[in-house]
Every structure is written in structure tokens, then in C-alpha cells.
């Protein structure tokens, strides 16, 4: 059972050439997923009432035609697969003329809000959305990456409260912003790179310090973000599938 929502971007969503940035495209996807789960009572409020919360483990994004200022963007989402612990959700982004602009994929888990421990996805939650395989990024499952080579650059930052989400974690899209800051100016606008993936591992909270390490992944830029518990997230710029 697919679900769709339509967005109009604001000035903060725009990069060079008045084109919509990747961070905003992923935010539109995240919001659409939230709206979809809300319709069946298993969104933010419904899960909170159960003492649970959805947590994102990974993103993949491929942009085929970059939307520009003034464009109307419709995001369609569906659940690809749910197993005991993971839920894979896919997205298709369309322009006002119905043309496919981009696709995204995501992987989710459920945690207890009390202690943030990972728990099995309740059957009452898993059975809400029928599985709908397919989609341009349907093969993406966040495969394990090889260890990075020696870093080409390093940057340290302290996480402020303004960057955290409702669980007190560094918000998932803030990792993308940290990674974009690591790219050289010769790369152009980092928010307009045509494809990327993000993998999340250990949480980072307000007041924590992180180290961002720039290396390469299959010839494309890769940024590993290290927190107090080791690797927190890896952002790879470039397509994997």
C-alpha cells in the first residue's frame, strides 16, 4: 500500500543554481514515511504510546533530474520488506509533470524509548503494510564496506543541541551536513552530488565530540564520522547499485 505527499521547497532547500539539495530531498522522504505510518497509528505518536520509536539505519539516494526552485515534488513511498528486526522502505520522487526525478531507499529498526535497546518489530506493526518489492534502488541493502584507507583530511566538531532529534540523537541528516563540509571546494556544491549512501551505527548525542575522516570509496569521496563509541556513520558519495 503506497502513500504519497507533495512538497514545495523553501529558500533553505536550495543550493547553487537554485537547485534543491540532497538533504532536502531526503527530508521530504523522511517526512513522507512519517505521514504514511501516522495514517495507520504506528507513526511518531502511535509508537511513543507503545514505548517504542523508529530509528533509521541507512539511506541511499540517486538523483536523475535535479528539481529547481518553484518545483512541486511528490514523494511516493512503500514498504519493500519487513523481517524480524529490519524494515526496508523505498521512495520515488516525481515532478509536477509526473516525471521521475529521484529515488531513495532506507532501512529502519525499532527501539525502546526507555533505554534505546533494539527490539523485534511487533507483529502488529509489521503486518500493517503489505510488502511491495521493486523500484530502482530495490537492490540496496547497505552492504558492508571495506575498511577505509588513510584519511586525506580530518575535522573535529562538537555536537550542539540544535542538531539533535526527539530522542536526543544527532539527527540523521546532520551526518550528511558534516560529511558535505569535508569535501573540497573543487567538488562544487556538495549538496548537489547525484548519488549518495549513509550508514548509521552508533549514536551521537549533544555535547559529544566527533571526528570526520575523509577518504575514498570506489573512487568517490567517503566520510567516516567517529563518535565516543567508535564509528557513528559513514557517508559515501556515489552510486552503489
N, C-alpha and C positions, 0 to 999 in steps of 0.2 A: 504494500500500500504506500504509494509515493505521496509526497507532500511538497507544496511549493510556496514560496514567499517572494515578494517583489521589493526591490530596494532602489532608492536614489541616493547617490553619493553626495557627500558634502566636501568642503574645501580640504579638510584634513585627510581625505581619502586619496588625494591627487599627488602624483609625482611629476617628473619632468614631462613637458608637453601636454600637461593637464590630463594625463592618463591615470587610471585607477591602479593603485598599488596592490601588491600581493597580500599585504597584511589586511587590507580592507576586504579583498575577495574572500579570504579565509574567515574574516569576522562575519561576513554575510552568511557563509556556510555554517559557522558555529551557531549563529542566531537561528537559522532555519532549522537546524537539528533540535534546538531547544524548543522552538514553536511546535515542531512535529511531536515531540514527546509530551509537551503540555496538553495536546489535544486528547491524549489517552490517559492523563493523570500520572504519568511517570516522568515528568519534567522536573524542574528545579524544586518546586513546592511539593509535588507528589512524592518525590524520592526523599526529600527532607523529612516529611511526615513519617517515613519508614526508617529514619535514622541513617539514610544512605545518600550517596551522591555519585553522579557520573564523573569520571576522570578521563581525560584524553591521554592516549599513549603515543599517537603519531598522526602526522599529516602528510599527504602528498598532493601536489598541485601542478597542473600543466595548463598553460595559457596558450590558446590558439590564435585569438584575436583580442588584443587589449582594448577594453572599453574605455571611452574617453568621457570627459566632463559632460554632464547632461544626459548620459545614457541611462536607460531603465534596465535594470538587471534582475532577472527572475532566476531564483535558485530552486532547483528541484532535487529532493533528497529521497533516498530509500535505504533500507537495511539490506545489505548484501548477505550477511551471515551472522548468526549468533551461536556461540558454543557455551560451555560451562562458565567460562571466565571472560571471554572477549566478544565484543560486538564490532563488526565492520560496517561502516556507513559510507555510501557514495553520494556524490553531488554532481549535478550538471548545471552550468551557468549559461543562461541564454540572454541575448539582446532583445530589445523591443520588437525586432522583426522576426524573432524566433530562431535566429542563427546561434549555433553553439559557440560560445566564447571561451569556455574553460571547463575543466573537470577537476574534481578533487576526490580524495579518499581519506578515510580516517579510521582509527582503531580506538576503542573505548573499553574501560573496565568500570566496575562498581566498587566503592569503598565505604566503610562505615565512617560516618562523620565524627563519631566519638574518638576514635584512635587512628583513623585513616588507613586501617588494615584492609587489604583486598579481600573481597568476599565473592562467592559464586553469584552469578546473575540470577536473581529469583526467577523461578519458572513463570510466575505470574507476570513478570516484566518481559521475559524473553518471548513469550508467546503472543504478545500484543501485536507485533509487526511481522507479517509473513516475509520470509527471505526472498529477495529478488536479485538473482545473480545478473551479471552483465555490466556494461559500462566501460568506457575507455581506460580507466585505471583499476579495473576489477582484479587485475593480476597483482596489485601491490599489497604486500603483507608485511612490510617493514623488515626485510631480511637482515640478518646480522652483518654488520660492516667489519671489514678488516681493521686492524689497529692503524691509527694514523701514523704518518711519518713525522719526522721532526717538525715542530711548528715553525712557520715562516714569520709569524708575528704573534704577539701576546698582549692582552689588555685586561686589566683588573677593574672591577666595578663593585660598588656596594648597592644592594637591592633596597630601594625605598618602598614605603608602604603603598605609595600611589601606583606601584606596578603589580600589586598582588590582587588575587581574586577573592571570591566569597569564602574560600577555605583557608585563606591566608597564604596560599602558594603564589609564587611568581606566575602571573597569567601566561598561558601557553604562547600567545602572540608576542609577548615581551621577549621571549627567547629569539624570535625571528629578528626583532629590532636590535638585540645585542649582536646577533650574527651579521646583520647588514652593516653595522658600524665597523666591522672588521675588514670589510672589502676595500681594496684600494680605489682611489678616485678614478683610476684609468678604467675601472669596470663599468663606469657610467652610473646611472641611478640604480642602487641596489634593490630598490623596491619594485623594479620592473623586469627583473630576470624572469625568463619564460617558464622555468620549472624549478621546483624545489621539493625537498622532503625534510620533515622534522621528526626526530625520535626523542621521546622523553623517558627518563629512567628514574632519577632520584629527585625529590622535591627540593626547592629552594624557597626560603621564607624571608620576610622583611628583616633587614639587619644583617643577613648573610653576605659574605663576600664571594664573588665568583671570578674565575679566570677564563677568558675566552681565548682559545688557541686556534689560529688559522693554519690549515694545511690544505691538502687536495684529496678529492675522491673521484677516481676515474677521469682525472684531468680537469675537474671542475672544483671550485672553491668548497671547502668543508670547514665548519667551525664547531669545535667541541667546547662545551660550556661546563666547567668543573665547579662544583659546589662543595659544601662541607663534607658530604658523604661520597665524594668522588664524582664520576660523570653524571651530570644532570640532564643534558640534552645534546644532540648532535643535529646540526643543520647542514644539509648538502644542497648546493645549488646546481641543478641539472637533473635531467630525467633518469629514472632507473628502469623503467619498463617502456 
